[in-house]
């Protein structure tokens, strides 16, 4: 019915409508984006500036706007051994877990690639750590690493690696607590990196891979000279996002150790939470949080570079 | 590649690798499930094999969770927050994604990338100033604080996803509708929106699961047990005194995490392609 209607309408009316539409696009375009941008500006942009402001004051929960004190908070924070430990931990946790994640994800993605039977179930189980809420998933680990009833301790007792009446205290000793936090981060980020790599593997040009076989390249040669270079953009995406998620994560440390024992597993975000929210020292908390920003910024710049290179290629 | 790697690795090797990884990934959840049905006398006896039910399974932990704790409340709060966030996300991201893909030309892509990068701004960078904002708005210690703030996480990614979806719908289809006498809105509603339904479903599921997963804002903005969401209620309040109640704790963690995980899993392909396309804009 509509098409018969157009047929009788004069051509000039159609053209006029077309012009009106083109004219309105200039208005309509920004108008439709405006609410989303306004919202983001109000609840991301403004709080970020407010964080900068808070970090330069002596604001506390009781005195929420405080007075300007310059960079005093940053100076004090840098001299605080707990902060330095947290800063170091944040890097140690992120770098070591991401290094493990890249290698393991590559192995797992290669093992998964081409699996057909039972793929859905297998993927679901493998992805659980990433798709489940992080705080709830980490509680499972809290019980696995329990001081007295750890199932790992029980296995160690059975194989005779640990005397029967003793415990490892996985979360009670600084070294083991740090390792536990790293393992849980690896556990959580591995599925994400794996599916990203899997998507990359699926999009590799088959003819290039076939040609390499024809040319007589062995498995390792093909892996390091062809696959990994071709997968590099995808691998960098997985690593960059993994870095952001791990570097800024607070849930794992909060649930597992609350930063303990004796603040030895504290990270920037958890320390900011304990000082700023629990302790009510808004300015110091904001200052600590802001130390996340340089790494975040660098990651975004690298992201954009990867994107641009992929565009050129 | 797959078949050739298999020849090197061997089917047994591949099976072994997959088996070890699957066990590592799923074990904490299996452990939650076993613990949820074990009697306390069985759980807290170090001489008992923890992998086995040495005594008959029990439902007492589940009963405890639903009758003696605020668990049902937390689930309801989570659902409410999730639903409200889904609505707000769609209201903001649908027009934005559409406009970025249609009206803004090359700028659309750049702005889209910029808004996507906002997704990388972590809650732990903004939770302190936002706590002030939330209390100035009079929303402190209510679920509405979360409803107001969670779209900062969902809108950027949703806009990015929908932008990609609308881009894949040929402009000509809409132009045809315009020629047929529909207005701009009519063309959008009748042509583009129905074709974008898969994208919209993805955004709905994605926004809901992200809200259900969020921890830092929920921990910071909501302090009363009754107003908490499940991701904070369970780790923070599912304790009797100072003693952890592992049976109820594991039961509630398992019950809340697996459905959320299943939902997320459904849209994961789209989520991942959103990421990989962010790394390689074409």
Interface residues (C-beta under 8 A of the other chain):
Chain A: X2 X3 X5 X6 X9 X14 X17 X18 X21 X24 X25 X26 X28 X29 X30 X31 X32 X33 X35 X36 X37 X39 X40 X43 X44 X46 X47 X48 X50 X51 X54 X64 X104 X107 X108 X110 X111 X112 X113 X114 X115 X122 X123 X124 X125 X126 X127 X128 X129 X131 X132 X133 X134 X135 X136 X137 X138 X139 X140 X141 X142 X143 X144 X146 X148 X149 X151 X154 X187 X190 X191 X195 X196 X199 X200 X201 X204 X209 X213 X219 X222 X227 X233 X234 X236 X237 X240 X241 X244 X245 X248 X249 X250 X251 X254 X255 X268 X269 X272 X273 X276 X277 X282 X285 X286 X289 X290 X292 X293 X296 X299 X300 X303 X304 X306 X307 X310 X311
Chain B: X1 X2 X3 X4 X5 X6 X8 X9 X14 X17 X18 X21 X22 X24 X25 X26 X27 X28 X29 X31 X32 X35 X43 X44 X46 X49 X50 X51 X91 X92 X93 X95 X96 X98 X99 X100 X102 X103 X104 X111 X113 X115 X117 X118 X120 X121 X122 X123 X124 X125 X126 X127 X128 X129 X130 X131 X132 X133 X148 X149 X151 X152 X155 X156 X159 X178 X179 X180 X181 X182 X184 X209 X212 X213 X215 X216 X219 X220 X230 X231 X232 X234 X235 X244 X246 X249 X250 X253 X256 X257 X258 X260 X261 X262 X264 X265 X268 X272 X273 X275 X276 X278 X279 X280 X281 X282
